[in-house]
Amino acid sequence: ITVLTVYVFLYGRLYLILSGLEKALSSQPGIRQNKPLEFALASQSFVQIGFLMALPMVMEIGLEKGFRTALSEFILMQLQLAPVFFTFSLGTRTHYYGRTLLHGGAKYRSTGRGFVVFHAKFADNYRLYSRSHFVKGLELMLLLLIYHIFGESYGGTVAYIFISVSMWFLVATWLFAPFLFNPSGFEWQKIIDDWIDWNKWISNRGGIGVPPEKSWESWWEEEQEHLQQTGKRGIVAEILLSLRFFIYQYGLVYHLNMTKHTRSVLVYGISWLVIFAILSVMKAVSMGRRRFSANFQLIFRLIKGSIFITLVSVVAVLMYVPHMTPGDVVVCVLAFAPTGWGLLAMAKACRPVMQKAGLWGSVMTVGRGYEMVMGLVLFCPVAFLAWFPFVSEFQTRMLFNQAFSRGLQISRILGGPR
């Protein structure tokens, strides 16, 4: 219910922003800079952060061991990032509970974390948490970005912070908690090895007997087993839920600099032509990879280079002729990326139809492209933090006790460079 409330709130705000209702509301003097609203949001945000929910625990420990001990244990829990862990486990429960309601297949799903001292590779974390946390975290982050770019903060900056801080915490937790709790997750050499392993995994083709740990295609097939075992109601529910991704395109194309003065349906139609053109280019690249990448690598690289030059030229012409701004390019990405994901989700739900039409290979190509982009978005912040040695030291001290951390540092010194 908590996560569903966040979705309902953000999509409601998305409707207000893209329809222009929030801009009309912000012009009302009784709504803009509403101090009582800010005070109400402040108290509500205090509850959302979790201090009020932690009060029973503090009282129980205080009655048993004293309130000084209770306060010190509460502060220690915050320093050990207990809220991060429990917020992340909330995403696990939400995902599998919702999937079981829609498609069945109930079974035990572990949400805890045992004591581990080994490093999990980036590809392993991606396979475990991609659908349950990363995809949903990126969707919520996209909603918050659009809310920040186009929203009218009629409650003031303080009200906006109180409204969005807990949701930004949820997004950051779902995206980066697995890497934060991963031993040696910010060591530079481990990062390099993880990147090599990720590229090998995402590029390997699947097949009979190829496990999901070795190939992206095998893992992708395994992730869709619930859609193959569900009934017609589950398929219809999956398609209806995927329709929410088309809201972005329908509203954002009218917020471009070159289309903000028109409300013609022709703008929406042209946006679909752009999407089909992008899908056609991806289909051409996929066919070229299958036909030329093995024996005619030079021809394949020339084809990709010419496609890239053509796209850059088209964007340059659009920015020069109809006065398209760089901000419009960002808005187009925010509009078209969710539409492609929605089409991909509907195609996976209608897999038998896509296979009969001979389009399943194209669906896999689009899916691989989205997976590569999502992996890059997640990997770049982790690699950036790995540049700073103190981040790895802080993580080691946070995960393990002082004796183990000191022993690990001594082992690194004695081991020396390879």
C-alpha positions in Angstrom: 0.0 0.0 0.0 2.9 2.4 0.7 4.5 1.9 -2.7 1.2 2.0 -4.5 0.4 5.3 -2.7 3.7 6.7 -4.1 2.8 5.7 -7.6 -0.7 7.1 -7.4 0.7 10.4 -6.0 3.4 10.8 -8.6 1.2 9.9 -11.6 -1.5 12.3 -10.3 1.1 15.0 -10.2 2.2 14.1 -13.7 -1.4 14.5 -14.9 -1.6 17.9 -13.2 1.7 19.1 -14.7 1.2 17.9 -18.2 -2.5 19.0 -18.4 -1.7 22.5 -17.2 -4.0 22.3 -14.2 -1.1 22.8 -11.7 0.0 26.0 -13.5 -3.5 27.3 -13.2 -3.6 26.4 -9.5 -0.3 28.2 -8.9 -1.7 31.5 -10.1 -4.2 31.5 -7.2 -2.9 33.8 -4.4 -4.5 31.6 -1.7 -2.6 28.6 -2.8 0.8 29.9 -3.6 3.2 30.3 -0.7 0.7 28.7 1.6 2.4 28.6 5.1 -0.2 26.4 6.8 0.3 23.9 4.0 4.1 23.9 4.6 3.6 23.3 8.3 1.3 20.4 7.6 3.7 18.9 5.1 6.6 19.3 7.6 4.8 17.2 10.3 3.7 14.7 7.7 7.3 14.4 6.3 8.5 13.9 9.9 6.2 10.8 10.1 7.4 9.6 6.6 11.0 9.7 7.5 10.2 7.2 10.2 10.9 8.8 13.6 7.4 8.3 14.8 7.3 4.7 13.7 10.6 4.1 15.5 9.2 5.6 18.7 7.8 2.2 20.1 11.2 0.6 19.6 12.9 3.4 21.5 10.4 3.2 24.3 10.7 -0.6 24.6 14.6 -0.5 24.8 14.4 2.5 27.1 12.2 0.7 29.6 14.5 -2.3 29.5 18.0 -0.8 29.4 17.5 2.9 29.9 16.8 5.8 27.5 20.4 6.7 27.1 21.1 3.2 25.7 18.0 3.3 23.6 19.0 6.6 22.0 22.5 5.4 21.4 21.2 2.2 19.7 18.8 4.2 17.6 21.6 6.4 16.4 23.8 3.4 15.7 21.1 1.8 13.6 20.9 5.0 11.5 24.7 5.0 11.0 24.6 1.3 9.9 22.0 2.3 7.3 19.2 0.2 8.7 16.5 2.4 7.0 18.2 1.8 3.6 18.1 -2.0 4.1 14.5 -2.1 5.3 13.3 0.2 2.5 15.1 -2.0 0.0 13.4 -5.2 1.4 10.1 -3.3 1.1 10.7 -3.3 -2.7 11.2 -7.0 -2.7 8.0 -7.7 -0.9 6.1 -5.3 -3.1 7.3 -6.7 -6.4 6.7 -10.4 -5.7 3.5 -9.8 -3.8 2.1 -7.9 -6.8 3.4 -10.4 -9.3 1.7 -13.3 -7.3 -1.6 -11.4 -7.3 -1.5 -10.8 -11.0 0.0 -14.1 -12.3 0.1 -16.6 -9.4 3.1 -18.8 -8.7 3.5 -18.1 -5.0 6.7 -19.4 -3.3 9.2 -18.3 -0.7 11.2 -15.2 -1.5 14.0 -14.3 0.8 14.2 -10.6 1.8 16.9 -10.9 4.5 20.6 -10.6 4.1 23.1 -13.0 5.7 26.6 -12.2 6.8 28.7 -12.3 3.6 32.4 -11.5 3.0 32.6 -12.1 -0.7 32.1 -9.6 -3.5 29.1 -10.0 -5.7 29.6 -9.0 -9.3 27.6 -6.2 -10.9 25.9 -8.6 -13.3 24.8 -10.8 -10.4 23.2 -7.9 -8.6 21.6 -6.8 -11.9 20.0 -10.2 -12.4 18.7 -10.4 -8.9 17.2 -6.9 -8.6 16.6 -5.6 -12.1 12.8 -6.2 -12.3 12.0 -5.9 -8.6 14.0 -2.7 -7.8 16.0 -1.1 -10.6 13.2 -0.7 -13.2 10.8 0.6 -10.6 13.4 2.9 -9.2 14.2 4.4 -12.6 10.5 4.9 -13.3 10.0 6.8 -10.0 13.1 8.8 -10.7 11.7 9.8 -14.1 8.5 10.9 -12.5 10.4 13.0 -10.0 12.6 14.6 -12.7 9.5 15.6 -14.7 7.9 16.9 -11.5 11.0 19.0 -10.8 11.4 20.3 -14.4 7.8 21.2 -15.3 6.1 21.4 -11.9 4.9 24.6 -10.3 6.0 24.6 -6.7 2.9 26.5 -5.5 3.7 25.5 -2.0 7.2 27.0 -2.1 10.7 25.4 -2.1 10.3 24.1 1.5 7.1 22.4 0.6 8.6 20.8 -2.4 11.5 19.4 -0.3 9.1 18.0 2.3 7.0 16.4 -0.4 9.8 14.8 -2.4 12.6 14.0 0.1 11.1 10.7 1.2 10.5 9.6 -2.4 14.0 10.5 -3.5 15.3 8.4 -0.6 13.1 5.5 -1.9 14.6 5.9 -5.4 18.2 6.1 -4.2 17.7 3.1 -2.0 16.2 0.9 -4.7 18.9 1.8 -7.2 22.1 1.7 -5.1 21.5 -0.3 -1.9 22.8 -3.6 -3.4 26.1 -1.9 -4.3 26.3 -0.2 -0.9 25.9 -3.4 1.0 28.2 -5.3 -1.4 31.7 -6.0 0.1 34.5 -4.4 -1.9 31.8 -2.8 -4.0 33.8 0.4 -4.5 37.3 -1.0 -5.2 38.6 0.1 -8.5 40.0 -3.2 -9.6 36.7 -4.9 -8.7 34.8 -2.3 -10.7 37.0 -3.0 -13.8 36.4 -6.8 -13.5 32.7 -6.2 -13.0 32.5 -4.1 -16.2 34.3 -6.8 -18.2 32.0 -9.5 -16.8 28.9 -7.3 -17.5 29.8 -6.8 -21.1 30.5 -10.5 -21.6 27.2 -11.4 -20.0 25.1 -8.9 -21.9 26.7 -9.9 -25.3 26.5 -13.7 -25.0 23.7 -15.4 -26.9 21.5 -17.9 -25.2 20.5 -21.3 -26.2 19.8 -24.8 -24.9 21.7 -25.5 -21.8 23.1 -22.0 -21.4 22.4 -20.9 -17.8 21.1 -17.4 -17.0 24.5 -16.6 -15.3 26.3 -16.9 -18.6 23.9 -15.2 -21.0 21.5 -12.2 -21.0 19.2 -14.0 -23.4 18.8 -17.0 -21.1 18.1 -14.7 -18.1 15.6 -12.6 -20.2 13.7 -15.8 -21.1 13.7 -16.9 -17.5 12.3 -13.5 -16.3 9.2 -14.0 -18.5 8.2 -17.4 -17.3 5.4 -15.9 -15.2 3.8 -14.4 -18.4 3.9 -17.8 -20.1 2.1 -19.5 -17.1 -0.5 -16.9 -16.4 -4.0 -16.8 -17.8 -5.9 -14.3 -19.9 -6.7 -12.1 -17.0 -3.0 -11.7 -16.1 -2.1 -10.9 -19.7 -4.9 -8.2 -19.9 -3.8 -6.8 -16.5 -0.1 -6.6 -17.7 -1.2 -4.7 -20.9 -3.4 -2.3 -19.0 -0.6 -1.5 -16.5 1.8 -0.9 -19.4 -0.5 1.8 -20.8 0.7 4.2 -18.1 4.0 4.6 -20.0 2.2 6.3 -22.9 1.2 9.2 -20.7 4.7 10.7 -20.9 4.8 11.0 -24.6 1.3 12.3 -25.0 1.9 15.2 -22.6 5.6 16.0 -23.0 5.5 16.4 -26.8 3.3 19.5 -26.3 5.9 21.0 -23.8 8.6 21.3 -26.4 9.9 24.7 -27.3 8.7 24.4 -30.9 5.3 22.9 -30.1 4.2 24.8 -26.9 2.0 27.1 -28.9 0.0 24.4 -30.6 -2.4 21.7 -29.4 -2.9 20.0 -32.8 -3.2 16.2 -32.8 -0.7 16.2 -35.7 2.1 16.8 -33.1 1.2 13.5 -31.4 1.1 11.7 -34.7 4.5 12.9 -35.7 5.9 11.8 -32.4 4.8 8.2 -33.2 6.5 8.5 -36.6 9.7 9.4 -34.8 9.3 6.3 -32.5 8.7 4.0 -35.5 11.8 5.5 -37.2 13.9 4.8 -34.2 12.6 1.2 -34.0 13.3 0.7 -37.7 16.9 1.9 -37.2 17.4 -0.6 -34.4 16.0 -3.3 -36.6 18.4 -2.4 -39.3 21.3 -2.5 -36.9 20.2 -5.9 -35.6 20.0 -7.4 -39.1 23.3 -5.9 -40.0 24.9 -7.4 -36.9 23.6 -10.9 -37.9 24.6 -10.7 -41.5 27.8 -8.7 -41.6 29.4 -8.7 -38.1 31.1 -12.1 -38.5 32.6 -11.9 -42.0 32.2 -8.2 -43.0 33.1 -6.2 -39.9 34.3 -3.2 -41.9 31.0 -3.0 -43.7 29.0 -3.3 -40.5 31.0 -0.5 -38.8 30.5 1.7 -41.9 26.8 1.1 -41.6 26.7 2.0 -37.9 28.9 5.1 -38.6 26.6 6.3 -41.4 23.5 5.8 -39.2 25.1 7.8 -36.4 26.2 10.7 -38.7 22.6 10.8 -40.1 21.0 11.0 -36.7 23.4 13.8 -35.6 22.7 15.7 -38.8 18.9 15.4 -38.4 19.2 16.7 -34.8 21.4 19.6 -35.9 18.9 20.5 -38.7 16.0 20.4 -36.2 17.8 22.6 -33.8 18.6 25.1 -36.5 15.4 25.3 -38.5 12.4 25.0 -36.1 14.4 26.5 -33.2 14.7 23.3 -31.3 16.7 23.8 -28.0 19.0 21.3 -26.2 16.3 21.1 -23.5 13.9 19.8 -26.2 16.3 16.9 -26.8 16.2 16.0 -23.1 12.4 16.3 -23.1 12.2 14.0 -26.2 14.3 11.4 -24.3 12.0 11.6 -21.3 9.0 11.3 -23.6 10.1 8.5 -25.9 12.0 6.2 -23.5 8.9 5.2 -21.4 6.9 4.7 -24.6 9.4 2.2 -25.9 9.4 0.4 -22.6 5.6 0.3 -22.6 5.7 -1.2 -26.2 8.3 -3.7 -25.0 6.2 -4.8 -22.0 3.1 -5.2 -24.2 5.1 -7.2 -26.7 6.4 -9.6 -24.0 2.8 -10.1 -22.8 1.7 -10.9 -26.3 4.7 -13.2 -27.1 2.8 -15.8 -29.1 1.5 -13.1 -31.4 4.9 -11.5 -31.9 6.5 -14.9 -32.6 3.9 -15.7 -35.3 4.5 -12.3 -36.9 8.3 -12.9 -36.9 9.0 -9.8 -34.7 10.3 -11.6 -31.6 13.9 -11.0 -32.7 13.3 -7.3 -32.9 11.7 -7.4 -29.4 14.8 -9.0 -28.0 17.0 -6.4 -29.7 15.0 -3.5 -28.1 15.1 -5.3 -24.8 18.8 -5.7 -25.0 19.2 -2.0 -25.8 17.2 -1.0 -22.7 19.1 -3.4 -20.5 22.4 -1.9 -21.6 21.2 1.7 -21.0 19.9 0.8 -17.5 23.1 -1.0 -16.7 25.2 2.0 -17.7 23.0 4.4 -15.7 23.6 2.2 -12.6 27.2 1.5 -13.2 28.5 5.1 -13.8 27.8 6.4 -10.3 29.3 3.3 -8.7 32.4 3.7 -10.9 32.7 7.4 -10.1 32.6 6.7 -6.3 35.2 4.0 -6.7 37.7 6.7 -7.8 37.8 7.9 -4.2 39.6 5.5 -1.8 37.8 6.7 1.3 34.5 5.5 0.0 35.7 1.9 0.0 37.2 2.4 3.5 33.9 3.8 4.8 32.0 0.9 3.3 34.3 -1.7 4.8 33.9 -0.1 8.3 30.2 0.1 7.9 29.7 -3.6 6.8 32.1 -5.2 9.3 33.2 -4.8 12.8 36.4 -3.0 13.7 38.5 -6.2 14.1 37.5 -7.6 10.8 38.0 -4.3 9.0 41.5 -3.9 10.4 42.3 -7.5 9.4 41.0 -6.8 5.9 43.2 -3.7 5.6 46.3 -5.6 6.8 45.7 -8.4 4.3 45.5 -5.8 1.5 48.8 -4.3 2.6 50.5 -7.7 2.8 49.1 -8.8 -0.5 50.5 -5.9 -2.4 50.0 -5.2 -6.1 49.6 -8.2 -8.3 
